[in-house]
């Protein structure tokens, strides 16, 4: 009796399992959950979009990270702080904030200025030749570099040379005139020392400095 019952139970389990297997339809199951592939596509697309945005942001950071070579000044202008003025950097690097800031470079390469005043009146009594060639450059000193950013940014080398030439020519003429008013012989070293001092003072308002002058 018990053996028959056990067999019937076994056959009943097999029957129910077979019936469930026949009722399993993959197409119906896929149709019932047909939104899952679409959700997967949305997730993958979202991940790609996030990766694209993140990569673009990294590229933007790399592009806006500006390095300043040793022979230039990097000038940052726009919203640079509470005063929203100019920020001048010599060497190193800085991040330029997109839309809020812009940048430009100032070259520190020497600029030669040549003058010829020996033919003018008042030069023969000096007893020594006047300098013919002067070399100037934008200063790297903090205050002078800031001044150069204000006064010289956007100018060409020719325009900077022209402004330096005006300062040097004016200093030369003043010193020649002062030497002509004295009856004693003009000391060459004293003349050059005073000339260099006046030229240096005259170039400061432009952010320039006198690198050298060549005695003829």
PLY file of the C-alpha trace (Angstrom):
ply
format ascii 1.0
element vertex 216
property float x
property float y
property float z
element edge 215
property int vertex1
property int vertex2
end_header
0.00 0.00 0.00
2.70 2.39 0.96
4.78 1.43 -2.06
1.89 2.18 -4.43
1.30 5.52 -2.82
4.96 6.44 -3.12
4.96 5.50 -6.78
1.87 7.57 -7.39
3.51 10.52 -5.66
6.62 10.15 -7.78
4.61 9.93 -10.96
2.61 12.95 -9.84
5.71 15.05 -9.35
7.05 14.02 -12.72
3.72 14.85 -14.31
3.58 18.30 -12.77
7.18 19.04 -13.74
6.55 17.98 -17.33
3.40 20.11 -17.43
5.31 23.18 -16.17
8.09 22.65 -18.70
5.53 22.43 -21.54
3.95 25.66 -20.32
7.33 27.50 -20.33
7.47 29.69 -23.44
10.63 31.85 -23.88
8.92 34.10 -26.41
6.09 34.87 -24.02
8.58 35.54 -21.21
10.60 37.90 -23.39
7.47 39.65 -24.49
6.35 39.99 -20.89
9.67 41.62 -19.99
10.33 43.33 -23.30
11.28 46.62 -21.63
14.48 45.17 -20.17
16.56 45.37 -23.39
15.44 48.99 -23.81
16.44 49.76 -20.23
19.83 48.19 -20.85
20.33 50.34 -23.93
19.43 53.44 -21.92
21.91 52.51 -19.20
24.72 51.87 -21.71
23.95 55.11 -23.54
23.99 56.99 -20.23
27.37 55.53 -19.33
28.77 56.50 -22.73
27.39 60.02 -22.31
28.93 60.35 -18.85
32.27 59.07 -20.15
32.12 61.55 -23.05
31.31 64.49 -20.76
34.03 63.50 -18.31
36.58 63.08 -21.12
35.62 66.44 -22.61
36.02 68.04 -19.21
39.50 66.53 -18.81
40.49 67.79 -22.27
39.20 71.24 -21.36
41.25 71.22 -18.16
44.36 70.19 -20.08
43.76 72.84 -22.73
43.19 75.63 -20.21
46.23 74.73 -18.12
48.76 77.20 -19.51
52.50 76.95 -19.02
54.74 80.00 -19.11
58.17 79.55 -20.72
61.20 81.31 -19.24
61.43 83.85 -22.07
57.84 85.11 -21.68
55.41 86.63 -19.25
51.96 85.08 -19.03
49.27 87.69 -18.46
45.87 86.52 -17.18
43.05 89.04 -17.44
39.37 88.96 -16.67
38.03 87.75 -13.32
41.39 87.12 -11.63
40.33 87.88 -8.07
38.53 90.47 -5.96
39.98 93.34 -8.01
39.33 91.61 -11.37
42.58 93.06 -12.71
45.65 91.50 -14.30
47.70 88.60 -13.08
51.25 88.29 -14.38
53.19 85.04 -14.15
56.84 84.38 -14.99
57.57 80.68 -15.19
55.38 77.88 -13.87
51.82 77.28 -14.98
48.27 78.37 -14.15
44.74 77.29 -14.93
42.78 79.78 -17.04
39.09 79.65 -16.17
37.02 79.33 -19.38
34.65 82.22 -20.16
35.79 84.17 -17.08
39.46 84.62 -17.99
41.65 85.16 -21.03
45.41 85.16 -21.44
48.22 86.60 -23.52
52.01 86.47 -23.58
54.63 89.19 -23.39
58.02 88.36 -24.85
61.10 88.94 -22.70
63.42 88.86 -25.69
65.81 91.86 -25.82
64.93 94.71 -28.17
67.69 96.70 -29.86
67.28 100.47 -30.24
69.73 102.34 -32.44
70.14 106.13 -32.33
72.51 108.55 -34.00
72.81 111.96 -32.35
76.46 112.67 -33.09
75.57 115.00 -35.94
73.45 117.25 -33.73
74.77 120.45 -32.24
76.25 120.28 -28.77
77.92 116.90 -29.20
81.35 117.98 -30.46
82.44 119.47 -27.15
81.98 116.20 -25.31
85.29 114.81 -26.49
84.00 111.24 -26.70
81.52 109.39 -28.92
77.93 108.90 -27.89
76.35 105.46 -27.58
74.73 104.30 -30.78
73.01 101.07 -29.72
70.82 100.39 -26.69
69.21 97.12 -25.64
66.00 97.09 -23.62
63.63 94.35 -22.46
60.45 93.89 -20.49
61.34 93.58 -16.82
60.56 90.48 -14.77
60.40 92.47 -11.53
56.91 92.14 -10.08
55.83 95.79 -10.22
57.46 96.48 -13.59
56.02 93.30 -15.11
52.57 94.42 -13.96
53.18 97.83 -15.56
54.32 96.18 -18.80
51.12 94.13 -18.86
49.10 97.34 -18.66
51.15 99.49 -21.02
52.57 97.07 -23.59
50.15 94.16 -23.90
48.97 93.87 -27.49
51.76 96.04 -28.96
54.15 94.81 -31.61
57.93 94.76 -31.15
58.18 97.76 -33.47
55.74 99.74 -31.36
57.56 98.86 -28.14
60.87 99.83 -29.75
59.39 103.16 -30.81
58.31 103.99 -27.24
61.72 103.01 -25.88
63.40 105.10 -28.56
61.46 108.17 -27.43
62.60 107.70 -23.83
66.24 107.08 -24.76
66.39 109.95 -27.25
64.91 112.36 -24.70
67.42 111.30 -22.04
70.31 111.67 -24.47
69.30 115.17 -25.50
68.92 116.30 -21.89
72.33 115.01 -20.91
73.99 116.49 -24.00
72.41 119.86 -23.25
73.48 119.68 -19.59
77.07 118.83 -20.59
77.09 121.76 -23.03
76.23 124.23 -20.27
79.30 123.34 -18.23
82.64 124.95 -18.99
84.69 122.07 -17.60
85.49 118.96 -19.57
82.78 116.32 -19.35
83.82 113.12 -17.67
82.87 110.19 -19.89
82.18 107.69 -17.11
80.05 110.19 -15.18
78.14 111.06 -18.35
77.36 107.43 -19.10
76.41 106.67 -15.50
73.95 109.56 -15.40
72.60 108.65 -18.83
71.98 105.04 -17.81
70.22 106.19 -14.64
67.90 108.56 -16.51
67.12 106.02 -19.22
66.32 103.40 -16.57
63.99 105.82 -14.76
62.31 106.78 -18.03
61.72 103.16 -19.05
60.10 102.11 -15.75
56.69 103.67 -16.54
56.62 101.34 -19.57
57.63 98.25 -17.64
60.96 98.16 -19.50
64.53 98.05 -18.27
67.83 98.96 -19.87
69.84 95.81 -20.49
72.95 97.43 -21.98
74.23 100.29 -24.06
77.06 100.01 -26.52
79.68 102.71 -26.50
80.82 103.65 -29.98
0 1
1 2
2 3
3 4
4 5
5 6
6 7
7 8
8 9
9 10
10 11
11 12
12 13
13 14
14 15
15 16
16 17
17 18
18 19
19 20
20 21
21 22
22 23
23 24
24 25
25 26
26 27
27 28
28 29
29 30
30 31
31 32
32 33
33 34
34 35
35 36
36 37
37 38
38 39
39 40
40 41
41 42
42 43
43 44
44 45
45 46
46 47
47 48
48 49
49 50
50 51
51 52
52 53
53 54
54 55
55 56
56 57
57 58
58 59
59 60
60 61
61 62
62 63
63 64
64 65
65 66
66 67
67 68
68 69
69 70
70 71
71 72
72 73
73 74
74 75
75 76
76 77
77 78
78 79
79 80
80 81
81 82
82 83
83 84
84 85
85 86
86 87
87 88
88 89
89 90
90 91
91 92
92 93
93 94
94 95
95 96
96 97
97 98
98 99
99 100
100 101
101 102
102 103
103 104
104 105
105 106
106 107
107 108
108 109
109 110
110 111
111 112
112 113
113 114
114 115
115 116
116 117
117 118
118 119
119 120
120 121
121 122
122 123
123 124
124 125
125 126
126 127
127 128
128 129
129 130
130 131
131 132
132 133
133 134
134 135
135 136
136 137
137 138
138 139
139 140
140 141
141 142
142 143
143 144
144 145
145 146
146 147
147 148
148 149
149 150
150 151
151 152
152 153
153 154
154 155
155 156
156 157
157 158
158 159
159 160
160 161
161 162
162 163
163 164
164 165
165 166
166 167
167 168
168 169
169 170
170 171
171 172
172 173
173 174
174 175
175 176
176 177
177 178
178 179
179 180
180 181
181 182
182 183
183 184
184 185
185 186
186 187
187 188
188 189
189 190
190 191
191 192
192 193
193 194
194 195
195 196
196 197
197 198
198 199
199 200
200 201
201 202
202 203
203 204
204 205
205 206
206 207
207 208
208 209
209 210
210 211
211 212
212 213
213 214
214 215
